[in-house]
Amino acid sequence: MGIRGLMSFVENHSNEFFTDLKLRDTKIVIDGYALFHRLCFNSNLELRYGGDYDSFADVAQKFFESLFACNICPYVVLDGGCDISDKKLKTLKDRAREKIQMAHSLSVGGGGYVCPLLIREVFIQVLIKLQVCFVQCFSEADRDIMTLANHWNCPVLSSDSDFCIFDLKTGFCPLNSFQWRNVNTIKGTQDCYIPAKCFSLDALCHHFSNMNKTLLPLFAVLCGNDHINLPIIETFLSKVRLPLGATGSKGRRHHRVLGLLNWLSHFANPAEALDNVLKYLPKKDRENVKEILCCSMEEYQQSQVKLQDFFQYGTYTCPATLNLDLPEWVLVALAKGQLSPFISDALVLRRTILHTQVENMQQPNAHRVSLPIRQIIYGLLLNASPRLENMSWNALPSQPLAFSEVERINKNIKTSIVNAVELPKDHSDLSKLTELSLARRQILLLETLKVKQAILERIPSSLKLPISVSCYWLQHTESKAKLHHLQALLLGMLMGPLHAIITSPDKEDLQEDGARMLYEEFQRVKEQTRPGTRLDLDTAHIFCQWQCCLQMGMYLNQLLSTPLPEPDLTRLYSGSLVHGLCRQLLTSTSVESLLRMCPEAKQLYDHLFNATRSYAPAELFLPKGISNSKKRRQKKHGTSWSKNRVGTTSDARCWYEGSNRFGLLMVENLEEQTEVSEFE
């Protein structure tokens, strides 16, 4: 992120450009994207198994508890979707390629950093649980973060080097020197503080001959950032003789940073410096390059957005959305993090990016399994605003249903065209979607997941959506799930209810003892999975497919204003646990022996298993030898081995329409769902 080479350069000059802080008794504006990445990658969390979300949630909770202990009031600002200009598309594609390479490295036992698929949603759930104030911007958040911090005269916490360029009144604290795990006490008092370092823009300018700080945005765009990558700038850099000044061996890798800062320090203002840049370029290119550079420099100026209004009144005006004519409920839900940036990208750009996980790179990407769900989501977004229909992306009038998806193919990316499903009129007006009854919204969700409402009657409300998604996953032709995969997944879902029993003051001692024993056994399985265990790629891919289904099931549920309760992701799936349980179930353990110590968990597991088994292919329950021979016979005769299986793309429309015939007739007679008391 940010400006290439700048952060490492300023950190190499820490004594000159940073001051030590004892942070306490203050507001702080936090770059949410930078924070959850930092916590994910710097907390010794397992990244190969698709996410130990419980461990991540615990780390995130401890982080904020450290702030609270020092009377630091955090305001978290999250990036939204891509800018409507789509100016970062090349950068985003480059990062997608890098992520694929790192995911592949992790999958074969190497190193790398890939965020688990649902880490952002887990982070938001932690913020809600701890009542941390947060907002999700409509697009990139950097300028809005700067503007809010300056309004409140408080520091910014991030790892993005762009904040070394912004003119922040109270400074920028980099995350890698923010010692939240090392809370100290002021001698002779009970007051706590967090040791931190604060970057000084004035010190940087003083170091470079007291240069005018308004020159720094031009430095950023010449050096190269996420918004601009002009090849012609290399022409300028190859012709101009950049003065390096006095530099030791450590500075050699920062030649461009040093040279540009020294060169720019000779000019009084940005206009003079820009004229001197342009004179090195061919005359025919100068006006166009000048316009691009000036627009890019604007990204470092104050934003018109007033996020303080959101934190005070629960709403704010975003100038970028004024000309889009989007429904008000959508804008409010986006700001509150109740809709994902995936939705705004699909809505505004008709383009989404499907993030790669640690999966089998030789198989089709794991997101293929959830394509029919995305086609329904796209169908709901088709008629959002007449103004959107006239925008530049709609350059193919012959394909009015088309959306594009950036996805993995082998170890590279490609852009695929996907058609939305056309929905009935009362479902296709986004502005009126919230006016549909709960029953109608619930039926649309369940029909998309190909699940009948009756099977959820004995499922706790918090697990209704994950179980519905699991039924969808089992039906899909690309899912190669076996019995031990389903068993391990459902056993992992018991962690949340077990944790609730252990931490509840109202449970009986006998019940708590059994729950605690099982919870501790699961923790042992999880810990044994981590050190040096070889990754089973096929199993990893199957669980990646399940996570893709859960992600899109959640996004559809959110778009329909949660007709099913949103699950607590923090204890729903732990990759290390589920992979470890898979190994045990294949070798030495049975479900019955694991659950013998806790009858309540066994009862809930039976409800979960019975709900999903009716959607599983019959061969899932056959002995291995019989299963393989049956598959060979069906392949030979060209027959399908499960009438419930669902195809991957064009089936989505007929799937929805076919089920819709019985579904809408059920609306008037939809009964209240039966709740399970023990494990709610």
C-alpha angles and dihedrals in degrees: 000000000000127000118357113252096354100108095050089046095054091043089054086058094043095141091055103040104032136063125203117248134194096206118208142120095033145103116250129194111218128203097228096198092053092045100053091046091050093049091046096049102035103046102074092252122163109252103177101073101058099269139321090223094176091058092047091049090051091052092048091049092051090050093057093041087059089055093048091051089058094045090248111152110211125208110189119206117194129198115247128203129317119298113268089243088058088218093151095053094108091049091048092050091049090052091048089056091048090050091053090053092049092046090051091049091052091047092058097044100271131118131273145124120251121157113229112254099253099037094113092052091048090050091052091050089053090051091051093047092051092041092238111166112244141161133194113220121220091243135348112352106206099099092042090051091052093047093049094047091050091048090054097035092232134128128265122232114208145115095228114115090212085082088066086066100043114093098239117181096212099027142243125283114204114223094228091065095039102108100200091151089059105059110177134198124229109243114261093013140073092234115123130207140181116232109234142155124236123208116229117212089190091056091052092051091046090053090056099055094286091294120193108266090219087072092066097082088057089049090053096052093044091049091049130255139182093280103049135040107161114174089204089066086069086061089058092046092050093053103039118077104230113207109228097191120201109337136160129217091280090063097055094090089053097056094126094048093047095042096049094046092049092046094048092048088072093066127081098216144357095266093058092045093048092052088054091051093051095051089068091058131079111272093238091061101043102089094045093047091046091054092048093047093048092049090049092049089055088068088076096055128094116287123236089224116106105204090174086074090060093050091047103037105016095245140064140181118254111196091203090065099045095089095043096070093214121172111272093231090058093052092048092048091049092050091050092049090245090124124045126239084244086072095050091048091052091044100047105025102023084226131105135184117223110209120227121236132197092284141136104291091198091063127070109277114279093243091071089081092062097046096109090055091051091050089058090047090052089048091056090051097048098095102035099128137352089226092058091053090062096051125116097259089067091076093133107068088175089064105049091156096051124124124172125225127197104215143161120267112182103314097333137061133253136180114239128192115230126184120225119232112251108234131198115280096257089057098042101064104086093194090061099038093103089055092066113103120260089247094055093046091048092050092050089052095047093044090053089052089044092234130135116229093229094070091062096058095098095038120101111250093245091059101041094095096044091049092048089050090048090054089052091048092052092052096053119104094221094054110093094186118160130201095267090052091055092044093050092048093051092045088053089054089063091070094083096051091043091052090049091054093047094050097040117100092207102063123104118253094242093052092046092050093055092045092048093050092051092044090052091047090054090049089054091051090050094050093047090055097059113064112078096324114157114244116240098220096198091052091046091052093050092053091045087057090051091051090051089053091048092048094052092039088056093047091051091046090051092048088053090051094256106295083177119044115263109253122238099249094187092080102018101088131019110177096203091051096046093047090047092050089051090057093047094047090052094050122018114355140068128202090242094055092048095050098040091097094057117043092183091058090047091053093050092045090054091053091050094046095047091051094052101037094071089063097044121098112262093242091063087080099043123100110267097253093049091046093055095046091048091051090052092051092050092048089051093051095038095238130145115243096210128036089204096061116119129213126234112244128357092032090074096081097046088041091058095041093047095051091041091070093068097027101063091047087061095058097090093046099042106136129212111272117251112240126216109229103196099064104024 
